[in-house]
Amino acid sequence: MIFGTGVDIVEVFRMKDAISKWGVNFLSKIFTDREVAYSNSRRFSHQHFAARFAAKEAVVKAFGEPRKFPIRWTDIEVLNDREGKPKIEFHGSALKLKKKKMIDNVIVSIAHSKNYAVANVILLKKEKR
């Protein structure tokens, strides 16, 4: 059963500007070490950072009530499986919320171009039996 959906779009130049202005301080507040390593390994790293940020925002939107259930950005981790498909891993506050809301599965799709990155997230809840 669908618990929530979220979508977000990020302008890549804004991510590039934030990284240029605040550097490691910004990156460490928003991204995990694995996300930073992955994005920095890519030719157009700012597009990958922007896509991961969009996915994190989409997760927060899918949960709803962000003031009631605050989540640290680094508690939502956007990784790729062996085939390159994006996946979400939850930690800390996000993992607690996932368990509280009985979220069983997360479907995530991300895309990026020179100027924009977009992400869509669907949270699936365990069916009560």
Backbone as a chain_set.jsonl record, in Angstrom:
{"seq": "MIFGTGVDIVEVFRMKDAISKWGVNFLSKIFTDREVAYSNSRRFSHQHFAARFAAKEAVVKAFGEPRKFPIRWTDIEVLNDREGKPKIEFHGSALKLKKKKMIDNVIVSIAHSKNYAVANVILLKKEKR", "coords": {"N": [[0.853, -1.166, 0.0], [0.553, 2.225, -0.79], [2.16, 4.629, 1.088], [3.127, 7.239, 0.928], [4.112, 9.796, -1.429], [6.735, 11.589, -3.05], [8.278, 14.312, -4.734], [10.976, 16.1, -6.18], [12.851, 18.841, -7.498], [15.971, 20.131, -8.459], [18.058, 22.869, -9.133], [21.021, 22.571, -10.791], [23.116, 24.442, -10.813], [22.732, 25.836, -8.458], [23.399, 23.966, -6.498], [26.08, 23.631, -7.167], [27.037, 26.211, -6.602], [26.574, 26.338, -3.803], [28.304, 24.349, -2.879], [30.731, 25.41, -3.724], [30.793, 27.762, -2.209], [30.531, 26.975, 0.556], [31.838, 24.559, 0.815], [33.398, 21.724, 2.317], [32.078, 21.864, 4.782], [29.377, 22.274, 4.084], [28.921, 19.969, 2.49], [29.309, 17.885, 4.387], [27.186, 18.251, 6.111], [24.988, 17.633, 4.612], [25.422, 15.355, 3.003], [26.435, 11.87, 3.104], [29.572, 10.175, 3.742], [29.881, 8.163, 1.82], [28.142, 9.038, -0.211], [29.39, 11.414, -0.951], [31.881, 10.45, -1.856], [31.036, 8.863, -4.035], [29.719, 10.786, -5.722], [31.805, 12.611, -6.179], [33.436, 11.004, -7.693], [32.39, 10.995, -10.159], [32.122, 12.407, -13.472], [30.623, 14.805, -13.855], [30.151, 15.975, -11.157], [28.541, 17.774, -9.673], [25.98, 17.478, -10.705], [25.32, 14.964, -9.776], [25.421, 15.31, -6.996], [23.296, 17.136, -6.789], [21.159, 15.542, -7.671], [21.065, 13.608, -5.662], [20.439, 15.213, -3.483], [17.89, 16.078, -4.279], [16.548, 13.63, -4.147], [16.652, 13.114, -1.389], [15.076, 15.244, -0.434], [12.676, 14.506, -1.666], [12.095, 12.164, -0.26], [11.61, 13.188, 2.323], [9.339, 14.733, 1.753], [7.6, 12.684, 0.992], [7.214, 11.334, 3.413], [5.906, 13.339, 4.82], [4.734, 15.871, 7.176], [7.184, 17.306, 8.161], [8.008, 18.951, 10.283], [7.015, 17.739, 12.538], [8.319, 15.324, 12.558], [11.382, 15.593, 12.459], [14.19, 15.091, 10.336], [17.584, 14.299, 9.953], [19.688, 15.312, 7.288], [21.792, 13.59, 6.59], [20.86, 11.196, 7.493], [19.324, 10.096, 5.597], [20.278, 8.257, 2.979], [21.466, 8.153, -0.277], [22.191, 5.788, -2.497], [23.662, 3.523, -4.932], [22.685, 0.451, -6.433], [24.235, -2.664, -7.497], [23.758, -2.685, -10.227], [23.539, -0.051, -10.791], [21.177, 1.187, -10.21], [19.331, 3.553, -8.339], [19.038, 3.624, -4.746], [17.587, 3.886, -1.474], [18.93, 4.262, 1.728], [18.282, 4.143, 5.163], [19.067, 5.813, 8.199], [19.604, 6.478, 11.718], [17.471, 9.069, 12.762], [15.785, 8.964, 10.511], [15.555, 6.232, 10.041], [14.233, 5.44, 12.366], [11.774, 6.742, 11.964], [10.945, 5.473, 9.618], [10.517, 2.867, 10.595], [8.538, 3.405, 12.526], [6.409, 4.278, 10.933], [6.004, 1.993, 9.577], [7.171, 1.415, 7.045], [7.822, -0.522, 4.325], [9.091, -0.738, 1.87], [10.939, 1.192, -0.524], [10.648, 3.071, -3.389], [12.631, 4.616, -5.706], [13.484, 7.074, -8.069], [15.8, 8.789, -10.02], [17.013, 11.536, -11.97], [19.15, 13.486, -14.064], [20.376, 16.426, -15.681], [22.334, 18.803, -17.507], [21.438, 21.167, -16.308], [19.398, 20.603, -14.419], [18.24, 18.49, -11.74], [16.224, 15.772, -10.81], [13.997, 13.98, -8.663], [11.98, 11.207, -7.722], [10.03, 9.676, -5.253], [8.518, 6.857, -3.779], [6.909, 5.683, -0.997], [6.271, 2.6, 0.413], [3.966, 0.958, 2.417], [3.755, -1.567, 4.929], [1.325, -4.065, 4.596], [-1.511, -4.495, 6.652], [-2.522, -7.455, 8.227]], "CA": [[0.0, 0.0, 0.0], [1.345, 3.457, -0.857], [2.075, 5.497, 2.258], [3.338, 8.615, 0.496], [4.964, 10.042, -2.59], [7.399, 12.881, -3.025], [9.066, 14.644, -5.916], [11.723, 17.341, -6.001], [13.734, 19.236, -8.587], [17.051, 21.003, -7.984], [18.876, 23.5, -10.161], [22.387, 22.115, -10.57], [24.001, 25.577, -10.521], [22.589, 26.19, -7.036], [24.208, 22.998, -5.754], [27.479, 23.966, -7.446], [27.331, 27.435, -5.846], [26.619, 26.016, -2.375], [29.536, 23.599, -2.628], [31.842, 26.356, -3.882], [30.766, 28.746, -1.124], [30.666, 26.403, 1.899], [32.752, 23.423, 0.749], [33.258, 20.505, 3.115], [31.054, 22.079, 5.821], [28.079, 22.026, 3.452], [28.834, 18.567, 2.084], [29.199, 16.986, 5.538], [25.86, 18.418, 6.732], [23.946, 17.157, 3.706], [25.731, 14.07, 2.374], [27.286, 10.91, 3.821], [30.885, 9.969, 3.113], [29.704, 7.339, 0.607], [27.539, 9.883, -1.246], [30.432, 12.345, -1.407], [32.854, 9.683, -2.635], [30.42, 8.496, -5.315], [29.496, 11.967, -6.551], [33.108, 13.158, -6.586], [34.057, 10.104, -8.657], [31.692, 11.173, -11.438], [32.637, 13.517, -14.273], [29.843, 16.006, -13.551], [29.797, 15.686, -9.763], [27.463, 18.637, -9.166], [24.708, 16.886, -11.109], [25.075, 13.815, -8.897], [25.059, 15.874, -5.695], [21.956, 17.716, -6.915], [20.197, 14.443, -7.765], [20.942, 13.008, -4.333], [19.704, 16.15, -2.64], [16.489, 16.002, -4.703], [15.989, 12.381, -3.622], [16.463, 13.301, 0.053], [13.893, 16.106, -0.306], [11.503, 13.721, -2.047], [11.802, 11.261, 0.861], [10.983, 14.002, 3.377], [7.987, 15.064, 1.293], [6.792, 11.461, 1.005], [6.848, 11.086, 4.812], [5.003, 14.392, 5.29], [4.907, 16.378, 8.541], [8.612, 17.428, 8.478], [8.237, 19.59, 11.589], [6.662, 16.78, 13.571], [9.319, 14.255, 12.515], [12.588, 16.114, 11.794], [15.161, 14.095, 9.89], [18.876, 14.833, 9.525], [19.95, 15.002, 5.877], [22.692, 12.443, 6.457], [20.142, 9.981, 7.873], [18.776, 9.578, 4.338], [21.455, 8.042, 2.133], [21.12, 7.758, -1.643], [23.272, 4.981, -3.054], [23.307, 2.778, -6.13], [22.935, -0.979, -6.334], [25.288, -3.151, -8.415], [23.403, -2.349, -11.611], [23.496, 1.4, -10.916], [19.847, 1.677, -9.832], [19.392, 4.238, -7.044], [18.325, 3.051, -3.614], [17.636, 4.71, -0.269], [19.217, 3.614, 3.009], [17.875, 4.998, 6.279], [19.877, 5.745, 9.411], [19.217, 7.396, 12.79], [16.093, 9.571, 12.85], [15.014, 8.496, 9.352], [15.277, 4.812, 10.259], [13.192, 5.377, 13.4], [10.51, 7.132, 11.342], [10.579, 4.389, 8.701], [9.964, 1.787, 11.406], [7.303, 3.891, 13.152], [5.37, 4.328, 9.901], [5.955, 0.647, 8.993], [7.518, 1.462, 5.626], [8.409, -1.798, 3.952], [9.888, -0.623, 0.653], [11.061, 2.534, -1.082], [10.947, 3.12, -4.812], [13.218, 5.918, -5.997], [13.976, 7.298, -9.422], [16.455, 10.085, -10.135], [17.538, 11.876, -13.291], [19.782, 14.799, -14.073], [20.91, 16.951, -16.927], [23.286, 19.882, -17.241], [20.853, 22.241, -15.505], [18.425, 20.183, -13.413], [18.19, 17.125, -11.215], [14.884, 15.502, -10.315], [13.844, 12.677, -8.012], [10.646, 10.793, -7.328], [10.091, 8.631, -4.238], [7.258, 6.266, -3.318], [7.065, 4.88, 0.221], [5.274, 1.545, 0.492], [3.719, 0.546, 3.801], [3.368, -2.964, 5.127], [-0.116, -4.317, 4.673], [-1.976, -5.134, 7.89], [-3.225, -8.705, 7.908]], "C": [[0.903, 1.235, 0.0], [1.081, 4.29, 0.388], [2.202, 6.963, 1.836], [4.217, 8.673, -0.729], [5.585, 11.424, -2.442], [8.192, 13.071, -4.304], [9.794, 15.958, -5.631], [12.602, 17.575, -7.217], [14.73, 20.258, -8.037], [17.772, 21.583, -9.196], [20.339, 23.191, -9.852], [23.304, 23.279, -10.207], [23.898, 26.007, -9.062], [23.387, 25.243, -6.151], [25.688, 23.32, -5.937], [27.899, 25.204, -6.654], [27.462, 27.157, -4.353], [27.909, 25.275, -2.026], [30.742, 24.527, -2.738], [31.937, 27.312, -2.701], [31.104, 28.139, 0.232], [31.507, 25.135, 1.96], [32.387, 22.234, 1.61], [32.208, 20.673, 4.21], [29.663, 21.789, 5.28], [27.919, 20.535, 3.143], [28.613, 17.643, 3.275], [27.868, 17.134, 6.273], [24.758, 17.767, 5.906], [24.176, 15.718, 3.252], [26.606, 13.19, 3.265], [28.623, 10.798, 3.082], [30.76, 9.163, 1.823], [29.086, 8.149, -0.53], [28.564, 10.849, -1.824], [31.439, 11.616, -2.289], [32.29, 9.324, -4.005], [30.306, 9.719, -6.232], [30.807, 12.56, -7.052], [33.82, 12.274, -7.604], [33.455, 10.259, -10.059], [32.198, 12.416, -12.156], [31.93, 14.83, -13.958], [29.283, 15.871, -12.134], [28.635, 16.529, -9.25], [26.09, 18.11, -9.541], [24.339, 15.728, -10.178], [24.734, 14.27, -7.477], [23.633, 16.421, -5.728], [20.892, 16.622, -6.959], [19.991, 13.783, -6.407], [20.195, 13.926, -3.374], [18.213, 16.118, -2.993], [15.828, 14.747, -4.155], [15.737, 12.489, -2.12], [15.223, 14.159, 0.311], [12.622, 15.332, -0.631], [11.115, 12.74, -0.945], [11.091, 12.027, 1.97], [9.549, 14.354, 2.996], [7.071, 13.845, 1.335], [6.36, 11.1, 2.428], [5.818, 12.098, 5.297], [5.366, 14.817, 6.704], [6.381, 16.559, 8.937], [8.902, 18.107, 9.816], [7.96, 18.631, 12.738], [7.717, 15.674, 13.684], [10.575, 14.758, 11.801], [13.597, 15.005, 11.508], [16.447, 14.816, 9.495], [19.117, 14.408, 8.076], [20.806, 13.759, 5.716], [22.057, 11.129, 6.918], [19.365, 9.379, 6.704], [19.965, 9.466, 3.395], [21.017, 7.5, 0.778], [22.335, 7.074, -2.26], [22.807, 4.336, -4.347], [23.564, 1.3, -5.888], [23.974, -1.382, -7.388], [25.025, -2.803, -9.875], [23.327, -0.838, -11.837], [22.158, 2.018, -10.551], [19.932, 2.366, -8.467], [18.566, 3.517, -5.981], [18.513, 3.973, -2.421], [17.976, 3.82, 0.919], [18.916, 4.623, 4.103], [18.773, 4.754, 7.483], [19.24, 6.664, 10.457], [17.745, 7.759, 12.801], [15.22, 9.09, 11.696], [14.646, 7.024, 9.501], [14.186, 4.633, 11.316], [11.825, 5.706, 12.805], [10.024, 6.052, 10.378], [9.927, 3.234, 9.464], [8.628, 2.189, 12.018], [6.139, 3.873, 12.157], [5.219, 3.0, 9.165], [6.178, 0.658, 7.478], [8.315, 0.208, 5.292], [9.369, -1.67, 2.773], [9.886, 0.829, 0.177], [11.417, 2.402, -2.552], [11.464, 4.523, -5.093], [13.703, 5.945, -7.445], [14.594, 8.689, -9.452], [16.936, 10.274, -11.565], [18.179, 13.252, -13.191], [20.274, 15.139, -15.464], [21.899, 18.046, -16.55], [22.722, 20.886, -16.237], [19.968, 21.798, -14.347], [18.65, 18.741, -12.966], [16.806, 16.946, -10.607], [14.859, 14.12, -9.672], [12.386, 12.458, -7.651], [10.791, 9.624, -6.353], [8.678, 8.173, -3.902], [7.588, 5.403, -2.105], [5.922, 3.877, 0.277], [5.192, 1.034, 1.921], [3.345, -0.928, 3.844], [1.855, -3.071, 5.239], [-0.449, -4.958, 6.008], [-2.765, -6.374, 7.506], [-3.993, -9.179, 9.084]], "O": [[1.905, 1.274, 0.715], [-0.063, 4.616, 0.705], [1.472, 7.822, 2.33], [4.962, 7.742, -1.033], [5.027, 12.308, -1.792], [8.709, 12.114, -4.881], [9.278, 16.82, -4.921], [13.04, 16.634, -7.879], [14.37, 21.134, -7.251], [18.058, 20.874, -10.161], [20.832, 23.516, -8.771], [24.19, 23.116, -9.368], [24.874, 26.492, -8.49], [23.985, 25.67, -5.164], [26.459, 23.287, -4.978], [28.996, 25.241, -6.098], [28.365, 27.684, -3.704], [28.53, 25.547, -0.998], [31.671, 24.438, -1.935], [33.034, 27.635, -2.245], [31.883, 28.721, 0.986], [31.856, 24.681, 3.05], [31.24, 21.788, 1.639], [31.51, 19.713, 4.536], [28.861, 21.132, 5.943], [26.91, 19.922, 3.492], [27.814, 16.711, 3.189], [27.463, 16.219, 6.991], [23.714, 17.394, 6.44], [23.224, 14.947, 3.13], [27.402, 13.68, 4.066], [28.771, 11.265, 1.953], [31.451, 9.444, 0.844], [29.46, 7.97, -1.689], [28.604, 11.077, -3.033], [31.808, 12.114, -3.353], [32.975, 9.46, -5.019], [30.748, 9.683, -7.38], [30.91, 12.964, -8.211], [34.715, 12.744, -8.307], [33.975, 9.702, -11.027], [32.65, 13.367, -11.518], [32.584, 15.862, -13.809], [28.082, 15.677, -11.948], [27.823, 16.038, -8.466], [25.134, 18.274, -8.782], [23.17, 15.546, -9.839], [23.864, 13.689, -6.829], [22.855, 16.193, -4.801], [19.835, 16.765, -6.346], [18.866, 13.438, -6.045], [19.407, 13.462, -2.55], [17.367, 16.129, -2.098], [14.67, 14.79, -3.74], [14.716, 12.006, -1.63], [14.412, 13.834, 1.179], [11.607, 15.484, 0.049], [9.928, 12.506, -0.719], [10.081, 11.562, 2.498], [8.647, 14.279, 3.83], [5.894, 13.964, 1.678], [5.249, 10.607, 2.625], [4.947, 11.758, 6.097], [6.208, 14.194, 7.351], [6.798, 16.014, 9.959], [9.946, 17.855, 10.419], [8.599, 18.707, 13.787], [7.971, 15.156, 14.771], [10.813, 14.387, 10.651], [13.821, 14.112, 12.325], [16.408, 15.822, 8.787], [18.792, 13.287, 7.687], [20.576, 12.958, 4.81], [22.651, 10.064, 6.751], [18.817, 8.282, 6.813], [20.587, 10.472, 3.052], [20.289, 6.511, 0.698], [23.365, 7.701, -2.508], [21.689, 4.576, -4.803], [24.534, 0.93, -5.225], [24.521, -0.528, -8.085], [25.959, -2.647, -10.663], [23.076, -0.394, -12.958], [22.012, 3.24, -10.577], [20.537, 1.827, -7.54], [17.547, 2.891, -6.272], [19.471, 4.744, -2.36], [17.385, 2.755, 1.097], [19.249, 5.802, 3.99], [19.185, 3.624, 7.748], [18.43, 7.527, 10.118], [16.877, 6.887, 12.843], [14.031, 8.835, 11.89], [13.546, 6.618, 9.128], [13.316, 3.774, 11.174], [10.836, 5.036, 13.101], [8.831, 5.752, 10.326], [8.91, 2.692, 9.032], [7.686, 1.397, 12.025], [5.021, 3.495, 12.506], [4.411, 2.884, 8.243], [5.462, -0.006, 6.729], [9.345, -0.077, 5.903], [10.35, -2.408, 2.686], [8.953, 1.586, 0.445], [12.367, 1.708, -2.915], [10.808, 5.509, -4.756], [14.253, 4.972, -7.96], [13.996, 9.653, -8.974], [17.226, 9.312, -12.276], [17.805, 14.071, -12.352], [20.547, 14.27, -16.293], [22.254, 18.185, -15.38], [23.463, 21.4, -15.4], [19.802, 22.546, -13.384], [19.17, 17.904, -13.705], [16.278, 17.855, -9.967], [15.592, 13.216, -10.073], [11.659, 13.395, -7.319], [11.571, 8.701, -6.589], [7.763, 8.984, -3.758], [8.434, 4.511, -2.173], [4.751, 4.249, 0.198], [6.203, 0.721, 2.549], [2.712, -1.461, 2.932], [1.204, -2.262, 5.898], [0.251, -5.868, 6.452], [-3.574, -6.349, 6.578], [-4.651, -10.217, 9.014]]}, "num_chains": 1, "name": "protein.A"}
